[in-house]
């Protein structure tokens, strides 16, 4: 009984047909356009996301004779989407999680003294990253749009809610706790939308989706809307929580890092939320119908996007896959340090005013040194987060499970193991975000009977041991100095 998994990411949509052994039977992929209308602004056309979703699913379904019995969905989180309830089209572009336009709103609210209260309710930071600030911006700057939100003709949500509305022909408007917990509108302890927070960000609660568990049937696809298919939608989660689930990190203390557009380190903390005062986020991992499971998260905004910038912005490489071979042509970065704060800094620094910097350039610096410095930066960023998890939150991270597109880079994972001083393990299936969505849907429809059964499908591809058994502190100290120099650049 295969499962169709839809992974609506930041740059494209992946669709997988997943078999009962957790194997990928077929896949489809479609990119969609990234819009940068002003410096610091990042947008997507929701219709483009939907078109890419249908095309990716059509390709995946055509690649196998095994037809799926249900659908799981995972999505880029924090992106704010508005759409017409009647036509399902969007009157304006979606504001993407990377967007920085709400920095002023965050600064104003911080000056009003609400940050501590907000952090206590949500486990998050007052940062442009999160959806509530984007809705507040729309309320302030686009009164015509917000009038439609208030009168009920327009719906609000994140990408998961939007796709489910499209898949069901508008019949269902829902989200799950993992996505809701990233909006700044969700009470972490109560597991519900907060009237206090909705008032703070001027968001009508009636415009928000209904909260449902991550696993279990929430609706059925409309054949007229989706490839002639009538399939139960039975799993949904934000991409990083889905990856944690797909890595079979079902027990407290198990940790993973997804190397995607950004990098996201999550540790399962069980039924109790673990609070952080040093830059980490407390978030919902999932709810399988028997209560919330929490995670501690370090969200790093730019990692894979830095490699894309080397390709598209500087032209140093022709494809992202080339960076490993280029970086291996030099023994080290030649003391070059790259701080990829291209959209500010996320965890644990949380500096929306930071900007990217390349330091230590000499006449002997080559593109290979910059390539290696980029991979080192990815490892340094993850180490910064794990150090906080261990030192401030008191969590044990004896090993790290790696996934995402950049986890195919052996040099990166070896650098990561050397920086952390612990093993890094890579599974056979690295598309664990989509795999987690499939697992949630299959668990909700009886394809798999338990998380124990799901854990048996996890298979090791390669384990990277620290080269020296000790962390590389010298280069990390130079990195920390560079981060300080890149900070507060736009203030």
Secondary structure as GFF3:
##gff-version 3
##sequence-region A 1 491
A	DSSP	beta_strand	3	8	.	.	.	ID=ss1
A	DSSP	beta_strand	12	18	.	.	.	ID=ss2
A	DSSP	beta_strand	24	31	.	.	.	ID=ss3
A	DSSP	beta_strand	43	44	.	.	.	ID=ss4
A	DSSP	alpha_helix	46	62	.	.	.	ID=ss5
A	DSSP	beta_strand	70	75	.	.	.	ID=ss6
A	DSSP	beta_strand	81	84	.	.	.	ID=ss7
A	DSSP	beta_strand	94	95	.	.	.	ID=ss8
A	DSSP	alpha_helix	103	111	.	.	.	ID=ss9
A	DSSP	alpha_helix	115	122	.	.	.	ID=ss10
A	DSSP	alpha_helix	131	141	.	.	.	ID=ss11
A	DSSP	alpha_helix	143	151	.	.	.	ID=ss12
A	DSSP	beta_strand	154	157	.	.	.	ID=ss13
A	DSSP	alpha_helix	159	167	.	.	.	ID=ss14
A	DSSP	beta_strand	174	176	.	.	.	ID=ss15
A	DSSP	alpha_helix	177	180	.	.	.	ID=ss16
A	DSSP	beta_strand	186	187	.	.	.	ID=ss17
A	DSSP	beta_strand	192	193	.	.	.	ID=ss18
A	DSSP	alpha_helix	195	200	.	.	.	ID=ss19
A	DSSP	three_ten_helix	205	207	.	.	.	ID=ss20
A	DSSP	beta_strand	210	212	.	.	.	ID=ss21
A	DSSP	beta_strand	215	220	.	.	.	ID=ss22
A	DSSP	beta_strand	232	238	.	.	.	ID=ss23
A	DSSP	alpha_helix	239	246	.	.	.	ID=ss24
A	DSSP	beta_strand	255	259	.	.	.	ID=ss25
A	DSSP	beta_strand	263	270	.	.	.	ID=ss26
A	DSSP	beta_strand	281	287	.	.	.	ID=ss27
A	DSSP	beta_strand	292	300	.	.	.	ID=ss28
A	DSSP	alpha_helix	304	312	.	.	.	ID=ss29
A	DSSP	alpha_helix	322	327	.	.	.	ID=ss30
A	DSSP	beta_strand	337	339	.	.	.	ID=ss31
A	DSSP	beta_strand	357	359	.	.	.	ID=ss32
A	DSSP	alpha_helix	367	391	.	.	.	ID=ss33
A	DSSP	beta_strand	399	403	.	.	.	ID=ss34
A	DSSP	three_ten_helix	405	408	.	.	.	ID=ss35
A	DSSP	alpha_helix	410	420	.	.	.	ID=ss36
A	DSSP	beta_strand	423	427	.	.	.	ID=ss37
A	DSSP	alpha_helix	432	445	.	.	.	ID=ss38
A	DSSP	alpha_helix	451	455	.	.	.	ID=ss39
A	DSSP	beta_strand	460	464	.	.	.	ID=ss40
A	DSSP	alpha_helix	473	486	.	.	.	ID=ss41
###
